[in-house]
């Protein structure tokens, strides 16, 4: 698990990894909502879940390739990182996943 001071690891390959960070007014509520949304992603297995950090593995439909999805509450910020474990590219899957999380979060709060 990452330390609360340093945050999630940065993306070294933008072709198979997406990193998002934003400040939220009610960071606790937002974190809980994002975790709830992430746990409902098909073919996702939760690996770790506590008050400030959530990690799951999302697998692709056909070949079952694993992608790591992490959500971290750090101060008044939320960080989300989605990265493929294998391969040099992900055909946009991780970006779509993070975008879907944020879209669903927006729907909850509108």
C-alpha positions, 0 to 999 in steps of 0.5 A: 500500500502506498504511504499517505504522504507520497500518494499513488505511483505515477504512470510511467507508460501513458499508453497503458496507465491513467492517473487522476487527482482532484480535490473534493469538498467532502473527500470522505463521502467522495471516496466512499462513493468511488469505492462503491462504484469500483466494486461494481465493475464487472470482473473486479476482485477487491484486494485491499479496502480500508478507510483511505485506500482501495485496490482491485484487479479488473480483468478483461472480458475475453483474455482476462488480462489483469489491470490494477485499479487503485483509489487513495484518499490523501488529505482533501484529494482523491487519486485514482490510478488504473494500469495494465500489468502486462503489455505496452498498450491497453487500447484505451481501457484504463482511461475508459475505466477511470472516465466511467468511475468519474461519470458515475460519481457525477451522476450520484451527485447531480 
